[in-house]
Amino acid sequence: MNATSTETRSVVVEREFPFPPEKLWRALTQPHLIEEWLMKNDFKPSVGHRFNLRGEWGGVLDCEVLAVEPNRELSYTWNFAHDDAAFNLSSVVTFTLTPTSAGTRLRMEQAGFRPDQKQAYGGAHAGWKQFFEKLEQMLTRTD
């Protein structure tokens, strides 16, 4: 088997938010807040917890929490099964929070895109930027 068939790509989106890590952590781990900026969900910040993210577009993502380090790192699987194999996605999303002088740098990496998934890769890149916009708007208006 050659290396190219197992190579995967990652989408990385980073943004600095003018809020402390604790506030971002709540937005990443409380179901009612996750719903406001990402999707409807039954998330719990507990390693091994299986949950779904339900998109407004009708899709359902099957997820499992892999790592929880309060105010620092959160990681979960982000799997999408589709009738068209080109859209099947088996990936891992990792959020890393780093305190800065102005607030918190949030880094999101979604790893696991196959080379033939250019459309999914591009869609994820655009999608995460929009999610981060919604996250900042939500954080601005919540305590």
Residue, then its C-alpha position, 0 to 999 in steps of 0.5 A: m500500500n502506498a503512502t498516499s492512500t492513507e494520508t489525510r489532511s487537517v483543517v485548522v482555524e485559529r482565532e483570538f477571542p477577547f474572553p478568558p479561557e473559562k468563558l470559551w470552555r463553557a461555550l465549547t462544553q455546555p449543550h445549550l451554548i454549543e447549540e447557539w454557535l454550532m449545532k443541536n447536541d446531547f454533549k457531555p464533557s466526559v471522555g467516552h461519552r457518545f453524542n450526536l450533532r444535528g445540523e440545520w441541513g438535516g445531517v447527523l454527526d456521530c461523535e465520541v469525546l476523546a479528551v477533556e482538559p478543562n479550559r485547555e483542550l477538548s477533543y472528539t470524533w466527528n463522523f458523518a456517514h453518507d450514501d455517497a462514499a465521497f462524503n463519508l467523513s471519519s475525523v477528529v476535532t480538537f479545540t486547544l485554548t491558550p491564554t493571551s494578554a488580550g484573552t484566549r487563542l482558540r485553535m480548532e483542528q479537524a483531522g482526517f480528510r482524505p485527499d479525494q475529499k476536496q469538497a468536504y475539506g473546503g466546506a469544513h474550512a469555510g464552515w469552521k470560520q462561520f462557526f467561530e463568527k457565531l461563537e464570538q457573537m454569542l460570547t459577546r452577548t452572554d455573561 
